[in-house]
Amino acid sequence: MSSMEEIEREEHRRVIDKEVASLPDKTLGMKFRFLVFSLVALPLGAHAYDIDAYCKQVGAAAGNGSRLEAACREREQTAKAEIGRMSVPPGILNYCRQVGQSAGGSYQFMEACIKEESMAKDKLE
């Protein structure tokens, strides 16, 4: 790898580390979801998403960012637990499972989808 590529890779790592570090826990969600989606969009075939594998891909896409991978795992676990506590109509659940799969197998995307679809449905009723 050339020294220019190494410099660019290191700069990319610093930008991502700075972005993740600057996000408070509550706002980590949306910016983190967009960051992850822009880095990784690989479909998984199952509903039970593999958090470790997904977050390893996220970290690898960010230049093996361990901090990003750790933050991803924590947020994925939180989103999975939150989904488990929700009462979700079957139509929204099925749709949002597909959204989570299309984002690479992400509970964060699935959770955001459920919340957004539920709010949209409430406005229509």
Protein Blocks (a to p, Z undefined) as FASTA:
>chain_A
ZZklmmmmmmmmmmmmmmmmmpcfklmmmmmmmmmmmmpccddfbfbdcfklmmmmmmmm
noppaklmmmmmmmmmmmmmmmmmpccdfklmmmmmmmmmmnnopaklmmmmmmmmmmmm
mmmZZ
